[in-house]
Amino acid sequence: MRTLSIAPEQLLTILLGKPVALETDYTGLLLLAAEKNKNINLPSEMAGCIVYIDNRQITFVSLVHPFKVSTHFDIFKTDDSLIHREPYNWFGPQSLVIEKKLKDFSISYDGPLNNGGNIPRGFIPDNIAEPVILSDKYWQDYTTFVNDPDHSFAEQIKPMFKQQ
């Protein structure tokens, strides 16, 4: 897939669903990646999302699971086998709906708890737990690309389920 490295601030703005102007005459699908930078708490050299660009208008298509993308100063090709689309945009309102479903289930749950006082995974319906597990995996992998010298960013990312 054709790929473009952009400033991490631009990438995050797109992931949040806000408009961004990209200076390119390219038309078609494009993988956007955060360019190499040392800005604290921002991703560096990380694939972020797929967009469709037409006449410099950007349409968000899909968040992608983070992977390393070296910075280039022009459009370049990335191996399609590295690109794994996320089923949800973890930066968007879908993630809030998923968290609310788990919270609502937890409030109404009246069954056994494990030694940690949590609902055992086996008692949580798959349609509630599986999106949360995917979100946990996304954020754990995302943190590996964030400039985080004191680990304060990573410490804020608390998985809802323990990695197995």
Buried (B, 14 or more C-beta within 10 A) or exposed (E): BEBBBBBBEBBBBBBEEEEBEBEBEEEEBBBBBBBEBEEEEBBBBBBBBBBEBEEEEBEBBBBBBBBEBEBBEEBBEBEEEBBEEBEBBBBBEBBEEBBEBBEEBEEEEEEEEEEEEBBEBEBBEEEBBEBBBBBBBBBBEBBEBBBBEEEEBBEEBEEBBEEE
